[in-house]
Amino acid sequence: MGKKVRGQKIDYRKQKKRKWRIQLKIPKFLIPKDEPIVPRPFTLIDYTGGIVVFFICWTVYLHTLTPTIGFQDSGDMVTAAYVLGIPHPTGYPLYCLLGKLWMTILPIGNIAYRMNLASALCASLSCMMVYFIILKVGSGKWEVGSNKGSNKEGKNFSLLISHLSLIIPAIVGALMLAFATTFWEQAVIAEKYTLNALFATLLIFILLKWQEAMSTEHGAESREQKTPGSILNAQRLLYLFSFTLGLSFTHHMQTIYLVPASIFFIIAICWKYKDFSLLTLHSSLKLLCLFILPLFLYLYLPIRASANPPYCYGNPETLESFIGHISGGEYKLRYISMVSAHDFLKRMQEHINFFPYQFTPYLVWIGIISIFTFLKRKLFLVFFCVIVITNIIFAIQYNIPNIKDYYIISYLIFSVLLGLGAREVIVKGIYPICGKKIKLHILYIFILFLPILSFSIHYQDNNYNNYYLAYDYNRNILKPLKEKALSILALGYDEVVFPSAYIQWVENERSDVAIIIYAALEEKSYIDLLKRNYPHVVIDFSSQKREKEMTAEILEKIKIERLNNLITNNIDNYSIYTRNQELFSNYQLIPGNVLFRVLKRGVTLDKMCEEFKDVNLNLRGIHKGKINGKYPSTLVEKSIIENYAFAYTMAGQFYYYIKKYDKAIISIKKALEINPNSQQDHYFYNIFLKECKYKNKN
């Protein structure tokens, strides 16, 4: 403001407006030095690199693909898609519809194998999209090479080096994701996480293309230089993003991890170019409508529930049950808990340790180095960091064994950092140290060995091409049971209920068997599921809703009361089996394969011998405590090996009880072959051996 002149009137309203304009100035931390993605159309060599990435991933996943059903939610998802039923919350309508279409048009292998192929396809496409994301993020000033040269050959070679400076790091980053432990594991079984990863990569790529379009539009010197196509392109991309975002929510709620970062990114770009035309009321309503439109797919749940499919989890026919199902319902009460600040920090440290496990401790530092290179592009750094931080905040509150799966979107982001970080190590680290004696393109080829190292480390743990444990275990449970059997187990959904559902409803074997999980007897949705799926079983207790204030003692009391109710009302009409002796202390248990036959107290020895059957289990791939030559890596695998060994141990004890000592020794030997580290079996073996020798002497 200039000096005041005598007689001049000052308009204080203009001063206030000027001050207000100063307050709206963009903060410096949002103004990156090298922010825009330089508009650069993909060339033939760029597309070739993406195709190479896809086929490398596809080949590896086909080689390591699980041949049938697996653990986790595999059986639940495949069964629901096959019968067009309802899987566990949140219902996954898009997965069910796409899965039914896929398994119908692909006449290869069994149904589970077809859905395993679908996961492999989504995973391969996700890795290809990561490749293109790295190309976009790394374009512009980060490219190396120049078109200057003394001749045409020099220019062409320089241009080739410029392409290789991004294509090879992009391939490295994509393959690092492909061979990350958890991502690879999910790519070879029928699960929902690889499709969710594909949606995440598509959403990020669309945002990058939108920013590129905004940069193109606002980079023009005059309005006349903007073609109608360039003016509308940014708007169309944002509409496509909104529709894809809504569609991804019909598959998995983990998409919420991207929402805060995406909102920040869109507002920051509009603020940077001072163009809010895409965020006007009219445009915002269009974006909202395009987001809501695909959400109508959730109507699949009440529509299919009303059709009474053979497999229907939670029965979401009423408005209350429908809302509870799509919002997580009792899963939230069971698995989500608010943690204190101390526990939050402790869990955060544990969860951050997932990343070295995924990408090997030898290579994870490369991604960390890449973070410092993003200081030149602050918007991208904040965008990626908000995604990862949101992921951590949500995942830390979950108390589930497969929590590593919830970080796949963060693994995806980190693989982008790994690709760009590998390039920075070459250009700013190794190349200057070598004194530029080694040609740059030779060093780029050298970093291709990074994913080869990750592949070699993780291959054995993720090769499931001969993995039949989940399928065989549940067939071993179901096959020997009598007709109209009632199996009451303390195991969870992943081990028994979901794989057994596949055997019963997809392969149409032993659909007469009712499998009841003791641990879920306090859940309203589970009781509704039992009543719907097993109408012939007498279930006369109420299915009241679980409340937050219910303590562990109250819940245990509810489960025991309901268990006793089930046994009392059904033991005269059904053959009841169990795996857990402690739940049936008031009954007589007779060993038979994996489960015990439950009888009333006071049965005669002849009746016990009549009910007892020789143990005959399919132990494909299991030998000396290993599964296909590998030691068990999860609690489920360990428990199954122990259960198999325990089945032969209990049979040996029964043989000993009826004085068939030779058979008792054979049975215990079999238990030791399955689990040689069992001290209990060694103890029984020595006792039975002594008794057998004493008997033979006499």
Summary of the structure (lengths in Angstrom):
residues: 698
radius of gyration: 30.9
end to end distance: 118.9
largest distance: 133.2
contacts: 2257
relative contact order: 0.09
helix: 66%
strand: 5%
